[in-house]
């Protein structure tokens, strides 16, 4: 486990949030242009966000375990 796990998770969270927001804005501006495509985009962004949060939680748990072992 390293700092890169945290950086990777935070990058994924930022990317997913940005993708979701951009899709929501496009849908609000033109709701009928590509509703199905934008729905898929938001679901994909949500899945990416959940995966990144799981990476962050796992890295945090591993850090806690390592600190417990060193204590």
PDB file of N, CA, C and O in Angstrom:
ATOM      1  N   UNK A   1       0.847  -1.170   0.000  1.00  0.00           N
ATOM      2  CA  UNK A   1       0.000   0.000   0.000  1.00  0.00           C
ATOM      3  C   UNK A   1       0.890   1.230   0.000  1.00  0.00           C
ATOM      4  O   UNK A   1       1.905   1.280   0.695  1.00  0.00           O
ATOM      5  N   UNK A   2       0.507   2.190  -0.765  1.00  0.00           N
ATOM      6  CA  UNK A   2       1.300   3.408  -0.821  1.00  0.00           C
ATOM      7  C   UNK A   2       0.395   4.608  -1.024  1.00  0.00           C
ATOM      8  O   UNK A   2      -0.824   4.496  -1.151  1.00  0.00           O
ATOM      9  N   UNK A   3       1.038   5.748  -1.049  1.00  0.00           N
ATOM     10  CA  UNK A   3       0.307   6.988  -1.271  1.00  0.00           C
ATOM     11  C   UNK A   3      -0.381   6.963  -2.631  1.00  0.00           C
ATOM     12  O   UNK A   3      -1.419   7.600  -2.812  1.00  0.00           O
ATOM     13  N   UNK A   4       0.187   6.236  -3.585  1.00  0.00           N
ATOM     14  CA  UNK A   4      -0.405   6.218  -4.917  1.00  0.00           C
ATOM     15  C   UNK A   4      -1.822   5.633  -4.905  1.00  0.00           C
ATOM     16  O   UNK A   4      -2.638   5.998  -5.752  1.00  0.00           O
ATOM     17  N   UNK A   5      -2.127   4.746  -3.975  1.00  0.00           N
ATOM     18  CA  UNK A   5      -3.492   4.217  -3.872  1.00  0.00           C
ATOM     19  C   UNK A   5      -4.458   5.344  -3.510  1.00  0.00           C
ATOM     20  O   UNK A   5      -5.557   5.428  -4.059  1.00  0.00           O
ATOM     21  N   UNK A   6      -4.045   6.202  -2.591  1.00  0.00           N
ATOM     22  CA  UNK A   6      -4.885   7.341  -2.218  1.00  0.00           C
ATOM     23  C   UNK A   6      -5.030   8.309  -3.393  1.00  0.00           C
ATOM     24  O   UNK A   6      -6.125   8.793  -3.683  1.00  0.00           O
ATOM     25  N   UNK A   7      -3.910   8.583  -4.062  1.00  0.00           N
ATOM     26  CA  UNK A   7      -3.940   9.511  -5.193  1.00  0.00           C
ATOM     27  C   UNK A   7      -4.810   8.961  -6.319  1.00  0.00           C
ATOM     28  O   UNK A   7      -5.573   9.699  -6.942  1.00  0.00           O
ATOM     29  N   UNK A   8      -4.690   7.682  -6.570  1.00  0.00           N
ATOM     30  CA  UNK A   8      -5.489   7.050  -7.615  1.00  0.00           C
ATOM     31  C   UNK A   8      -6.980   7.116  -7.270  1.00  0.00           C
ATOM     32  O   UNK A   8      -7.808   7.421  -8.128  1.00  0.00           O
ATOM     33  N   UNK A   9      -7.307   6.836  -6.039  1.00  0.00           N
ATOM     34  CA  UNK A   9      -8.707   6.883  -5.607  1.00  0.00           C
ATOM     35  C   UNK A   9      -9.266   8.297  -5.712  1.00  0.00           C
ATOM     36  O   UNK A   9     -10.379   8.495  -6.200  1.00  0.00           O
ATOM     37  N   UNK A  10      -8.503   9.266  -5.259  1.00  0.00           N
ATOM     38  CA  UNK A  10      -8.976  10.652  -5.313  1.00  0.00           C
ATOM     39  C   UNK A  10      -9.123  11.130  -6.755  1.00  0.00           C
ATOM     40  O   UNK A  10     -10.057  11.867  -7.071  1.00  0.00           O
ATOM     41  N   UNK A  11      -8.212  10.717  -7.626  1.00  0.00           N
ATOM     42  CA  UNK A  11      -8.314  11.060  -9.039  1.00  0.00           C
ATOM     43  C   UNK A  11      -9.574  10.441  -9.651  1.00  0.00           C
ATOM     44  O   UNK A  11     -10.279  11.093 -10.422  1.00  0.00           O
ATOM     45  N   UNK A  12      -9.849   9.194  -9.308  1.00  0.00           N
ATOM     46  CA  UNK A  12     -11.050   8.530  -9.800  1.00  0.00           C
ATOM     47  C   UNK A  12     -12.323   9.198  -9.314  1.00  0.00           C
ATOM     48  O   UNK A  12     -13.287   9.334 -10.067  1.00  0.00           O
ATOM     49  N   UNK A  13     -12.325   9.614  -8.062  1.00  0.00           N
ATOM     50  CA  UNK A  13     -13.488  10.299  -7.493  1.00  0.00           C
ATOM     51  C   UNK A  13     -13.718  11.633  -8.217  1.00  0.00           C
ATOM     52  O   UNK A  13     -14.847  11.971  -8.573  1.00  0.00           O
ATOM     53  N   UNK A  14     -12.641  12.376  -8.426  1.00  0.00           N
ATOM     54  CA  UNK A  14     -12.760  13.663  -9.118  1.00  0.00           C
ATOM     55  C   UNK A  14     -13.245  13.465 -10.559  1.00  0.00           C
ATOM     56  O   UNK A  14     -14.099  14.208 -11.044  1.00  0.00           O
ATOM     57  N   UNK A  15     -12.695  12.469 -11.226  1.00  0.00           N
ATOM     58  CA  UNK A  15     -13.093  12.196 -12.609  1.00  0.00           C
ATOM     59  C   UNK A  15     -14.562  11.793 -12.701  1.00  0.00           C
ATOM     60  O   UNK A  15     -15.294  12.295 -13.554  1.00  0.00           O
ATOM     61  N   UNK A  16     -14.989  10.898 -11.834  1.00  0.00           N
ATOM     62  CA  UNK A  16     -16.375  10.433 -11.854  1.00  0.00           C
ATOM     63  C   UNK A  16     -17.346  11.568 -11.549  1.00  0.00           C
ATOM     64  O   UNK A  16     -18.395  11.689 -12.181  1.00  0.00           O
ATOM     65  N   UNK A  17     -16.988  12.388 -10.581  1.00  0.00           N
ATOM     66  CA  UNK A  17     -17.841  13.522 -10.217  1.00  0.00           C
ATOM     67  C   UNK A  17     -17.970  14.494 -11.384  1.00  0.00           C
ATOM     68  O   UNK A  17     -19.060  14.982 -11.683  1.00  0.00           O
ATOM     69  N   UNK A  18     -16.855  14.766 -12.030  1.00  0.00           N
ATOM     70  CA  UNK A  18     -16.855  15.673 -13.173  1.00  0.00           C
ATOM     71  C   UNK A  18     -17.678  15.107 -14.334  1.00  0.00           C
ATOM     72  O   UNK A  18     -18.451  15.837 -14.954  1.00  0.00           O
ATOM     73  N   UNK A  19     -17.520  13.824 -14.629  1.00  0.00           N
ATOM     74  CA  UNK A  19     -18.278  13.190 -15.711  1.00  0.00           C
ATOM     75  C   UNK A  19     -19.772  13.215 -15.413  1.00  0.00           C
ATOM     76  O   UNK A  19     -20.576  13.504 -16.299  1.00  0.00           O
ATOM     77  N   UNK A  20     -20.146  12.915 -14.178  1.00  0.00           N
ATOM     78  CA  UNK A  20     -21.557  12.901 -13.799  1.00  0.00           C
ATOM     79  C   UNK A  20     -22.150  14.298 -13.943  1.00  0.00           C
ATOM     80  O   UNK A  20     -23.231  14.469 -14.506  1.00  0.00           O
ATOM     81  N   UNK A  21     -21.431  15.295 -13.428  1.00  0.00           N
ATOM     82  CA  UNK A  21     -21.930  16.667 -13.493  1.00  0.00           C
ATOM     83  C   UNK A  21     -22.075  17.142 -14.937  1.00  0.00           C
ATOM     84  O   UNK A  21     -23.076  17.767 -15.286  1.00  0.00           O
ATOM     85  N   UNK A  22     -21.088  16.853 -15.772  1.00  0.00           N
ATOM     86  CA  UNK A  22     -21.145  17.267 -17.176  1.00  0.00           C
ATOM     87  C   UNK A  22     -22.336  16.620 -17.881  1.00  0.00           C
ATOM     88  O   UNK A  22     -23.020  17.270 -18.672  1.00  0.00           O
ATOM     89  N   UNK A  23     -22.582  15.348 -17.596  1.00  0.00           N
ATOM     90  CA  UNK A  23     -23.713  14.652 -18.194  1.00  0.00           C
ATOM     91  C   UNK A  23     -25.034  15.261 -17.729  1.00  0.00           C
ATOM     92  O   UNK A  23     -25.958  15.440 -18.522  1.00  0.00           O
ATOM     93  N   UNK A  24     -25.112  15.575 -16.450  1.00  0.00           N
ATOM     94  CA  UNK A  24     -26.335  16.181 -15.918  1.00  0.00           C
ATOM     95  C   UNK A  24     -26.604  17.543 -16.566  1.00  0.00           C
ATOM     96  O   UNK A  24     -27.750  17.877 -16.868  1.00  0.00           O
ATOM     97  N   UNK A  25     -25.555  18.313 -16.773  1.00  0.00           N
ATOM     98  CA  UNK A  25     -25.705  19.630 -17.405  1.00  0.00           C
ATOM     99  C   UNK A  25     -26.174  19.468 -18.853  1.00  0.00           C
ATOM    100  O   UNK A  25     -27.073  20.177 -19.303  1.00  0.00           O
ATOM    101  N   UNK A  26     -25.557  18.529 -19.577  1.00  0.00           N
ATOM    102  CA  UNK A  26     -25.980  18.306 -20.969  1.00  0.00           C
ATOM    103  C   UNK A  26     -27.443  17.880 -21.033  1.00  0.00           C
ATOM    104  O   UNK A  26     -28.183  18.317 -21.915  1.00  0.00           O
ATOM    105  N   UNK A  27     -27.855  17.032 -20.106  1.00  0.00           N
ATOM    106  CA  UNK A  27     -29.248  16.568 -20.088  1.00  0.00           C
ATOM    107  C   UNK A  27     -30.198  17.720 -19.749  1.00  0.00           C
ATOM    108  O   UNK A  27     -31.282  17.823 -20.322  1.00  0.00           O
ATOM    109  N   UNK A  28     -29.789  18.581 -18.822  1.00  0.00           N
ATOM    110  CA  UNK A  28     -30.636  19.715 -18.447  1.00  0.00           C
ATOM    111  C   UNK A  28     -30.790  20.700 -19.603  1.00  0.00           C
ATOM    112  O   UNK A  28     -31.854  21.294 -19.780  1.00  0.00           O
ATOM    113  N   UNK A  29     -29.739  20.871 -20.381  1.00  0.00           N
ATOM    114  CA  UNK A  29     -29.792  21.825 -21.497  1.00  0.00           C
ATOM    115  C   UNK A  29     -30.601  21.303 -22.674  1.00  0.00           C
ATOM    116  O   UNK A  29     -31.309  22.061 -23.337  1.00  0.00           O
ATOM    117  N   UNK A  30     -30.494  20.009 -22.928  1.00  0.00           N
ATOM    118  CA  UNK A  30     -31.201  19.414 -24.072  1.00  0.00           C
ATOM    119  C   UNK A  30     -31.668  18.012 -23.679  1.00  0.00           C
ATOM    120  O   UNK A  30     -31.032  17.024 -24.046  1.00  0.00           O
ATOM    121  N   UNK A  31     -32.767  17.920 -22.941  1.00  0.00           N
ATOM    122  CA  UNK A  31     -33.193  16.646 -22.362  1.00  0.00           C
ATOM    123  C   UNK A  31     -33.440  15.520 -23.362  1.00  0.00           C
ATOM    124  O   UNK A  31     -33.269  14.352 -23.015  1.00  0.00           O
ATOM    125  N   UNK A  32     -33.827  15.832 -24.562  1.00  0.00           N
ATOM    126  CA  UNK A  32     -34.189  14.779 -25.505  1.00  0.00           C
ATOM    127  C   UNK A  32     -33.115  14.487 -26.551  1.00  0.00           C
ATOM    128  O   UNK A  32     -33.319  13.635 -27.415  1.00  0.00           O
ATOM    129  N   UNK A  33     -31.981  15.176 -26.489  1.00  0.00           N
ATOM    130  CA  UNK A  33     -30.931  14.953 -27.489  1.00  0.00           C
ATOM    131  C   UNK A  33     -30.371  13.541 -27.438  1.00  0.00           C
ATOM    132  O   UNK A  33     -30.345  12.849 -28.455  1.00  0.00           O
ATOM    133  N   UNK A  34     -29.926  13.109 -26.272  1.00  0.00           N
ATOM    134  CA  UNK A  34     -29.339  11.768 -26.132  1.00  0.00           C
ATOM    135  C   UNK A  34     -29.591  11.261 -24.715  1.00  0.00           C
ATOM    136  O   UNK A  34     -28.656  10.989 -23.962  1.00  0.00           O
ATOM    137  N   UNK A  35     -30.847  11.143 -24.376  1.00  0.00           N
ATOM    138  CA  UNK A  35     -31.220  10.770 -23.019  1.00  0.00           C
ATOM    139  C   UNK A  35     -30.649   9.416 -22.626  1.00  0.00           C
ATOM    140  O   UNK A  35     -30.137   9.263 -21.518  1.00  0.00           O
ATOM    141  N   UNK A  36     -30.728   8.439 -23.507  1.00  0.00           N
ATOM    142  CA  UNK A  36     -30.216   7.102 -23.195  1.00  0.00           C
ATOM    143  C   UNK A  36     -28.706   7.134 -23.006  1.00  0.00           C
ATOM    144  O   UNK A  36     -28.186   6.542 -22.060  1.00  0.00           O
ATOM    145  N   UNK A  37     -28.000   7.819 -23.895  1.00  0.00           N
ATOM    146  CA  UNK A  37     -26.539   7.904 -23.793  1.00  0.00           C
ATOM    147  C   UNK A  37     -26.099   8.607 -22.528  1.00  0.00           C
ATOM    148  O   UNK A  37     -25.134   8.190 -21.888  1.00  0.00           O
ATOM    149  N   UNK A  38     -26.791   9.663 -22.162  1.00  0.00           N
ATOM    150  CA  UNK A  38     -26.448  10.403 -20.943  1.00  0.00           C
ATOM    151  C   UNK A  38     -26.780   9.595 -19.692  1.00  0.00           C
ATOM    152  O   UNK A  38     -26.073   9.685 -18.688  1.00  0.00           O
ATOM    153  N   UNK A  39     -27.845   8.813 -19.748  1.00  0.00           N
ATOM    154  CA  UNK A  39     -28.176   7.950 -18.619  1.00  0.00           C
ATOM    155  C   UNK A  39     -27.077   6.911 -18.408  1.00  0.00           C
ATOM    156  O   UNK A  39     -26.664   6.648 -17.279  1.00  0.00           O
ATOM    157  N   UNK A  40     -26.615   6.331 -19.502  1.00  0.00           N
ATOM    158  CA  UNK A  40     -25.512   5.366 -19.421  1.00  0.00           C
ATOM    159  C   UNK A  40     -24.257   6.053 -18.880  1.00  0.00           C
ATOM    160  O   UNK A  40     -23.543   5.471 -18.064  1.00  0.00           O
ATOM    161  N   UNK A  41     -23.983   7.263 -19.318  1.00  0.00           N
ATOM    162  CA  UNK A  41     -22.817   8.013 -18.845  1.00  0.00           C
ATOM    163  C   UNK A  41     -22.885   8.237 -17.334  1.00  0.00           C
ATOM    164  O   UNK A  41     -21.882   8.084 -16.636  1.00  0.00           O
ATOM    165  N   UNK A  42     -24.057   8.596 -16.835  1.00  0.00           N
ATOM    166  CA  UNK A  42     -24.193   8.834 -15.387  1.00  0.00           C
ATOM    167  C   UNK A  42     -24.072   7.536 -14.597  1.00  0.00           C
ATOM    168  O   UNK A  42     -23.485   7.525 -13.515  1.00  0.00           O
ATOM    169  N   UNK A  43     -24.616   6.448 -15.120  1.00  0.00           N
ATOM    170  CA  UNK A  43     -24.492   5.158 -14.435  1.00  0.00           C
ATOM    171  C   UNK A  43     -23.025   4.718 -14.409  1.00  0.00           C
ATOM    172  O   UNK A  43     -22.541   4.196 -13.405  1.00  0.00           O
ATOM    173  N   UNK A  44     -22.333   4.934 -15.518  1.00  0.00           N
ATOM    174  CA  UNK A  44     -20.907   4.596 -15.579  1.00  0.00           C
ATOM    175  C   UNK A  44     -20.109   5.448 -14.589  1.00  0.00           C
ATOM    176  O   UNK A  44     -19.230   4.936 -13.896  1.00  0.00           O
ATOM    177  N   UNK A  45     -20.411   6.729 -14.523  1.00  0.00           N
ATOM    178  CA  UNK A  45     -19.732   7.622 -13.584  1.00  0.00           C
ATOM    179  C   UNK A  45     -20.011   7.196 -12.147  1.00  0.00           C
ATOM    180  O   UNK A  45     -19.116   7.242 -11.302  1.00  0.00           O
ATOM    181  N   UNK A  46     -21.241   6.783 -11.863  1.00  0.00           N
ATOM    182  CA  UNK A  46     -21.593   6.314 -10.521  1.00  0.00           C
ATOM    183  C   UNK A  46     -20.794   5.058 -10.160  1.00  0.00           C
ATOM    184  O   UNK A  46     -20.305   4.928  -9.038  1.00  0.00           O
ATOM    185  N   UNK A  47     -20.666   4.144 -11.113  1.00  0.00           N
ATOM    186  CA  UNK A  47     -19.903   2.919 -10.880  1.00  0.00           C
ATOM    187  C   UNK A  47     -18.430   3.238 -10.647  1.00  0.00           C
ATOM    188  O   UNK A  47     -17.791   2.652  -9.772  1.00  0.00           O
ATOM    189  N   UNK A  48     -17.896   4.169 -11.435  1.00  0.00           N
ATOM    190  CA  UNK A  48     -16.505   4.600 -11.257  1.00  0.00           C
ATOM    191  C   UNK A  48     -16.301   5.214  -9.877  1.00  0.00           C
ATOM    192  O   UNK A  48     -15.293   4.962  -9.216  1.00  0.00           O
ATOM    193  N   UNK A  49     -17.259   6.013  -9.453  1.00  0.00           N
ATOM    194  CA  UNK A  49     -17.178   6.634  -8.129  1.00  0.00           C
ATOM    195  C   UNK A  49     -17.181   5.578  -7.031  1.00  0.00           C
ATOM    196  O   UNK A  49     -16.373   5.644  -6.105  1.00  0.00           O
ATOM    197  N   UNK A  50     -18.081   4.609  -7.127  1.00  0.00           N
ATOM    198  CA  UNK A  50     -18.145   3.550  -6.115  1.00  0.00           C
ATOM    199  C   UNK A  50     -16.851   2.749  -6.063  1.00  0.00           C
ATOM    200  O   UNK A  50     -16.377   2.397  -4.983  1.00  0.00           O
ATOM    201  N   UNK A  51     -16.279   2.461  -7.228  1.00  0.00           N
ATOM    202  CA  UNK A  51     -15.018   1.713  -7.269  1.00  0.00           C
ATOM    203  C   UNK A  51     -13.890   2.523  -6.635  1.00  0.00           C
ATOM    204  O   UNK A  51     -13.072   1.973  -5.897  1.00  0.00           O
ATOM    205  N   UNK A  52     -13.842   3.805  -6.913  1.00  0.00           N
ATOM    206  CA  UNK A  52     -12.795   4.659  -6.346  1.00  0.00           C
ATOM    207  C   UNK A  52     -12.935   4.786  -4.831  1.00  0.00           C
ATOM    208  O   UNK A  52     -11.937   4.805  -4.111  1.00  0.00           O
ATOM    209  N   UNK A  53     -14.160   4.870  -4.357  1.00  0.00           N
ATOM    210  CA  UNK A  53     -14.396   4.924  -2.914  1.00  0.00           C
ATOM    211  C   UNK A  53     -13.970   3.604  -2.267  1.00  0.00           C
ATOM    212  O   UNK A  53     -13.422   3.603  -1.164  1.00  0.00           O
ATOM    213  N   UNK A  54     -14.216   2.487  -2.943  1.00  0.00           N
ATOM    214  CA  UNK A  54     -13.788   1.185  -2.419  1.00  0.00           C
ATOM    215  C   UNK A  54     -12.267   1.115  -2.332  1.00  0.00           C
ATOM    216  O   UNK A  54     -11.726   0.579  -1.364  1.00  0.00           O
ATOM    217  N   UNK A  55     -11.577   1.648  -3.328  1.00  0.00           N
ATOM    218  CA  UNK A  55     -10.109   1.683  -3.293  1.00  0.00           C
ATOM    219  C   UNK A  55      -9.640   2.529  -2.111  1.00  0.00           C
ATOM    220  O   UNK A  55      -8.718   2.143  -1.394  1.00  0.00           O
ATOM    221  N   UNK A  56     -10.270   3.671  -1.912  1.00  0.00           N
ATOM    222  CA  UNK A  56      -9.905   4.556  -0.811  1.00  0.00           C
ATOM    223  C   UNK A  56     -10.131   3.876   0.540  1.00  0.00           C
ATOM    224  O   UNK A  56      -9.277   3.947   1.424  1.00  0.00           O
ATOM    225  N   UNK A  57     -11.267   3.226   0.697  1.00  0.00           N
ATOM    226  CA  UNK A  57     -11.554   2.518   1.955  1.00  0.00           C
ATOM    227  C   UNK A  57     -10.546   1.399   2.204  1.00  0.00           C
ATOM    228  O   UNK A  57     -10.054   1.234   3.320  1.00  0.00           O
ATOM    229  N   UNK A  58     -10.243   0.635   1.159  1.00  0.00           N
ATOM    230  CA  UNK A  58      -9.297  -0.465   1.304  1.00  0.00           C
ATOM    231  C   UNK A  58      -7.916   0.052   1.676  1.00  0.00           C
ATOM    232  O   UNK A  58      -7.258  -0.513   2.550  1.00  0.00           O
ATOM    233  N   UNK A  59      -7.473   1.113   1.028  1.00  0.00           N
ATOM    234  CA  UNK A  59      -6.172   1.695   1.350  1.00  0.00           C
ATOM    235  C   UNK A  59      -6.153   2.186   2.790  1.00  0.00           C
ATOM    236  O   UNK A  59      -5.156   2.022   3.494  1.00  0.00           O
ATOM    237  N   UNK A  60      -7.252   2.788   3.226  1.00  0.00           N
ATOM    238  CA  UNK A  60      -7.343   3.265   4.605  1.00  0.00           C
ATOM    239  C   UNK A  60      -7.303   2.102   5.594  1.00  0.00           C
ATOM    240  O   UNK A  60      -6.628   2.180   6.621  1.00  0.00           O
ATOM    241  N   UNK A  61      -8.020   1.034   5.288  1.00  0.00           N
ATOM    242  CA  UNK A  61      -8.008  -0.144   6.162  1.00  0.00           C
ATOM    243  C   UNK A  61      -6.622  -0.775   6.218  1.00  0.00           C
ATOM    244  O   UNK A  61      -6.168  -1.198   7.280  1.00  0.00           O
ATOM    245  N   UNK A  62      -5.955  -0.836   5.072  1.00  0.00           N
ATOM    246  CA  UNK A  62      -4.610  -1.414   5.045  1.00  0.00           C
ATOM    247  C   UNK A  62      -3.634  -0.565   5.854  1.00  0.00           C
ATOM    248  O   UNK A  62      -2.774  -1.101   6.552  1.00  0.00           O
ATOM    249  N   UNK A  63      -3.766   0.748   5.763  1.00  0.00           N
ATOM    250  CA  UNK A  63      -2.919   1.628   6.553  1.00  0.00           C
ATOM    251  C   UNK A  63      -3.173   1.411   8.038  1.00  0.00           C
ATOM    252  O   UNK A  63      -2.232   1.346   8.829  1.00  0.00           O
ATOM    253  N   UNK A  64      -4.441   1.300   8.418  1.00  0.00           N
ATOM    254  CA  UNK A  64      -4.783   1.042   9.822  1.00  0.00           C
ATOM    255  C   UNK A  64      -4.219  -0.275  10.306  1.00  0.00           C
ATOM    256  O   UNK A  64      -3.689  -0.354  11.415  1.00  0.00           O
ATOM    257  N   UNK A  65      -4.326  -1.322   9.482  1.00  0.00           N
ATOM    258  CA  UNK A  65      -3.787  -2.625   9.844  1.00  0.00           C
ATOM    259  C   UNK A  65      -2.274  -2.542  10.012  1.00  0.00           C
ATOM    260  O   UNK A  65      -1.722  -3.090  10.966  1.00  0.00           O
ATOM    261  N   UNK A  66      -1.614  -1.869   9.102  1.00  0.00           N
ATOM    262  CA  UNK A  66      -0.164  -1.732   9.182  1.00  0.00           C
ATOM    263  C   UNK A  66       0.247  -0.978  10.452  1.00  0.00           C
ATOM    264  O   UNK A  66       1.205  -1.361  11.125  1.00  0.00           O
ATOM    265  N   UNK A  67      -0.472   0.076  10.767  1.00  0.00           N
ATOM    266  CA  UNK A  67      -0.172   0.830  11.987  1.00  0.00           C
ATOM    267  C   UNK A  67      -0.414  -0.021  13.242  1.00  0.00           C
ATOM    268  O   UNK A  67       0.340   0.063  14.212  1.00  0.00           O
ATOM    269  N   UNK A  68      -1.466  -0.834  13.212  1.00  0.00           N
ATOM    270  CA  UNK A  68      -1.724  -1.731  14.342  1.00  0.00           C
ATOM    271  C   UNK A  68      -0.594  -2.735  14.515  1.00  0.00           C
ATOM    272  O   UNK A  68      -0.194  -3.042  15.638  1.00  0.00           O
ATOM    273  N   UNK A  69      -0.082  -3.243  13.402  1.00  0.00           N
ATOM    274  CA  UNK A  69       0.995  -4.222  13.459  1.00  0.00           C
ATOM    275  C   UNK A  69       2.289  -3.599  13.985  1.00  0.00           C
ATOM    276  O   UNK A  69       3.077  -4.267  14.654  1.00  0.00           O
ATOM    277  N   UNK A  70       2.501  -2.326  13.681  1.00  0.00           N
ATOM    278  CA  UNK A  70       3.724  -1.641  14.123  1.00  0.00           C
ATOM    279  C   UNK A  70       3.628  -1.136  15.552  1.00  0.00           C
ATOM    280  O   UNK A  70       4.649  -0.823  16.166  1.00  0.00           O
ATOM    281  N   UNK A  71       2.429  -1.052  16.086  1.00  0.00           N
ATOM    282  CA  UNK A  71       2.235  -0.496  17.440  1.00  0.00           C
ATOM    283  C   UNK A  71       2.652  -1.488  18.499  1.00  0.00           C
ATOM    284  O   UNK A  71       2.559  -1.195  19.690  1.00  0.00           O
TER     285      UNK A  71
END
